[in-house]
Amino acid sequence: MLIRTLAAAVALMLAGSAGALEIHLPPETATYKPSELPGYQLVQRNCMTCHAAQYASSQPPASPRAYWDATVRKMKKPFGAQFADEDIPAMVDYLVKTYGAERGASATVATVPKPAAAAVPAAAGRDAKTLLAANGCMACHAIDQKVVGPGFAEVAARYKGKDNIAAVATHIRQGGSGKWGPVPMPPFSQLSDADAAVLAKYVLSR
């Protein structure tokens, strides 16, 4: 009787392991609400590297400016988000006027001075390492290993033997999701075509 019971238990365990499901999460598709406020591009670039856009829309709609300011600062310290202190006022302004207590307030570009870190202007001869640092690329990528996004060597391997500088440059400027996992890459539309091509060439040469 004992042997029969043990055999039945083993058979049940094997059946359970054979039927185990492999779960694949769908790619992230949510986006932040478009706006002409300078903070819109900053939030896309700085926030979606770590969490989905639903985080903002799930916050209390009556949240005042002080709440959003504390929330953004919390993301940088202690959580370690990689964005400049100069970005914070514009990010807070966008969030409170789009998701918080100041929804419907006048939203013009002039309401908050555009911080210097909001965009990286085109410049002849700008090298890849300068662009990587200016745009915070290494907060999510490394050369030879996955961080938040794929390592550059992995990207280069996928596009090996192809002239894909223009295609990769477009991906950098437009962002996207579903190519390398569930975490979306925010758009870096502030980059010029030339600067995006410099970054693409660097990535594909790893």
Secondary structure, 3 states (H helix, E strand, C coil): CHHHHHHHHHHHHHHHHHCCCCCCCCCCCCCCCCCCCCHHHHHHHHHCCCCCCHHHHCCCCCCCHHHHHHHHHHHHCCCCCCCCHHHHHHHHHHHHHHCCCCCCCCCCHHHCCCCHHHCCCCCCCCCHHHHHHHCCHHHCECCCCECCCCCHHHHHHHCCCCCCHHHHHHHHHHCECCCCCCCCECCCCCCCHHHHHHHHHHHHCC
